[in-house]
Amino acid sequence: MTVTIDLLNKETRQKAAQRHPEKAHRPDNVIARKPDWIRVKAPTSRGYLETREIVKSNKLVTVCEEAGCPNIGECWDKKHATFMIMGEVCTRACAFCNVATGKPAALDRSEPESVARAVRDMGLSHAVITSVDRDDLDDGGARHFAEVIGAIREASPATTIEVLTPDFLRKDGALEIVVAAKPDVFNHNLETVPSNYLTVRPGARYFHSIRLLQRVKELDATMFTKSGIMVGLGEERNEVLQLMDDLRTAQVDFLTIGQYLQPTKKHHPVMAFVTPEEFKAYETVAYTKGFLLVAASPLTRSSHHAGDDFAKLRAARLAQG
């Protein structure tokens, strides 16, 4: 017997409207059928369930859940999770993102200890910390990032830490606070090529993000930097290649490229499903441009295999002498 579930029934549509009130007035975009190469199985493993319980018991938010990551089953089975701090409501409304938009609640001052406890309990060798945009805070949440890093260092000294931060637009001194906390990897995603920013990422500025990544290296030349983009948003190949050059000008070490997947009918449509062969071609070109590490595939996400990738990053730097 085959059971068909209406994923866009009345209740689901109402929840989507609550998560994304700013998109409610937009016309529906048809959700294209995914090709075979980007289909994944529903998560059911014991490891996945154990990770979910640890996250739930510590009252934590993960980007794995909030953004509907297709790799959640694989990552949580291996006790890998990306913690999303400062709440689950974002002050921006990017056209690609499934994180809820609205007015965020006050910061939870116990959150750094809760995240650190979960990192310790999960036995993480590498922890990834990201956040919603908090344009409502005077520092964009930079001090909270630093507190989380400090709490993890105290609870689990051997754990390496990767941060995936907002752009801290118009938040003078915020970046310096995060870098001073000494994460092992500083990640900030460009998300897409500059010609798409007005429609895909209207609250951000492409060259500000490039400058942010460049500034990290000026503050600490030893810190690994990383950025990621999605393809399938209508970009041209030559635009992606120019973006690679822009990142290398900023001395970014690690580039991730993945397929954009449309969360709901109100989000930006998928303009193309990029083939595995095209992803491989992007990877080859990126390495010729000097990146220490490149991850490019349909299911690549910014924090996918982050721990293994960090080990590869260190090895690649050592190999360069």
Secondary structure as GFF3:
##gff-version 3
##sequence-region A 1 321
A	DSSP	alpha_helix	10	19	.	.	.	ID=ss1
A	DSSP	three_ten_helix	21	23	.	.	.	ID=ss2
A	DSSP	three_ten_helix	36	38	.	.	.	ID=ss3
A	DSSP	alpha_helix	46	57	.	.	.	ID=ss4
A	DSSP	alpha_helix	63	66	.	.	.	ID=ss5
A	DSSP	alpha_helix	72	77	.	.	.	ID=ss6
A	DSSP	beta_strand	82	85	.	.	.	ID=ss7
A	DSSP	beta_strand	89	90	.	.	.	ID=ss8
A	DSSP	beta_strand	100	101	.	.	.	ID=ss9
A	DSSP	alpha_helix	111	122	.	.	.	ID=ss10
A	DSSP	beta_strand	126	131	.	.	.	ID=ss11
A	DSSP	alpha_helix	142	155	.	.	.	ID=ss12
A	DSSP	beta_strand	160	164	.	.	.	ID=ss13
A	DSSP	alpha_helix	174	180	.	.	.	ID=ss14
A	DSSP	beta_strand	185	187	.	.	.	ID=ss15
A	DSSP	three_ten_helix	194	196	.	.	.	ID=ss16
A	DSSP	alpha_helix	197	200	.	.	.	ID=ss17
A	DSSP	alpha_helix	206	219	.	.	.	ID=ss18
A	DSSP	beta_strand	224	231	.	.	.	ID=ss19
A	DSSP	alpha_helix	237	249	.	.	.	ID=ss20
A	DSSP	beta_strand	254	259	.	.	.	ID=ss21
A	DSSP	alpha_helix	276	288	.	.	.	ID=ss22
A	DSSP	beta_strand	293	296	.	.	.	ID=ss23
A	DSSP	alpha_helix	306	320	.	.	.	ID=ss24
###
